[in-house]
């Protein structure tokens, strides 16, 4: 069974904390143990020093200088924490011992160094003792052995160890459930993200995750997911729009081609009739080809997948090339074109895209100009801005339709001007490309007085 995220957080936090708590408990125990044994060491050293000055050496044998006084003092002292004293010769044989030892004796360990502090046992009970060498002319004559029971100290340490060992799992268990509770509260917004994300489908792409008030990583995650959903929604809408536009615009020329071919096969025709109908079908096929190219171009830039290749572009040279491509249409309509520029103006943009932008505008100016009309192309500079304008004296556009003509497939009053062909994609492509290149695109127009399209290039 899968472990919930809050349990994972609680478990990982508890495991990492367990190591830290174990280290802390270990340090506490060792500090207390060290403190206890340091106190015992100091106490037994004081006792050893006190009895050391009561012992003398005569003829190579240790003896108590005032044995009666020593025994009397030993009997007077209340043995709450008794001190055991023993005197031995150099071989460890007992010479004198304190009355509280009775029939027992302390173990003499001749391997221990002088004044070594070590643990041993007396009658099955733990004691600590110190062994002081008694010397006669630099020769060891015997030993003074002082011992203190440590049963109470060991009991304290044992109780401390038991408490720490019991507290350790209890602390970890409490910590786990507290952390689990806090983690559950902390990931509540994540559950909200999961719940909202589960409601988002292909038919319901407008749902968005509520943005948390706290400015943390979760807020960044939610904002990122919402931005992703915006991009997905836009992509799906573009796909739907492209499919709708393509099916709508392609249906008419395909129907025309089909009808033309059906007419041809109904009965025998003359060679000229075949030529006329085939030429008409080819014209419609060319129209479909151009339409598909325009649709793909629009979709290509809508998806913003084309990498922009910024290069130096001479606007005068580019305009001359475009006018050369439009020369036939210009001559057929007898249009006069004036090109005004004070200097050579260069901009840094993608040449392919800028070429499409300017050619679409010039092509529209030619298309919507009247017979023997005029087109004026002008390039000027205003501070750091280069302004490129194309003005015609054509049919013009109503003010309330300027925004509409920038949308795909919209044409202004096509029935009033049936001789002007088109699919209404040109300006929508220009608008989108200008947005991608951050070029300002402006249109001014008056019905009957023509249209002026301007671009503002910023360096």
Secondary structure, DSSP 8 states (H G I E B T S, - for coil): ----HHHHHHHHHHHHHHHHHHHHHHHHHHHHHHHHHHHHHHHHHHHHHHHHTTEEEETTEEEETTHHHHHHHHHHS--SS-EEEEEEETT--EEEE-GGGTT------TTS-TTEEEEEEETTEEEEEEEEEEEETTEEEEEEEEEEE-HHHHHHHHHHHHHHHHHHHHHHHHHHHHHHHHHHHHTHHHHHHHHHHHH-BTTB--------SS-SHHHHHHHHHHHHHHHHHHHHHHHHHHHHHHHHHHHHHHHHHHHHHHHHHHS---HHHHHHHHHHHHHHHHHHHHHHHHHHHHHHHHTT-S---EEEEEHHHHHHHHHHHTHHHHHHHT-EEEEEESS--EEEEEHHHHHHHHHHHHHHHHHHS-TT-EEEEEEEEETTEEEEEEEE-SS---GGGTTGGGSTT--TTTTTTTTS---S-HHHHHHHHHHHHT-EEEEEEETTTEEEEEEEEE-
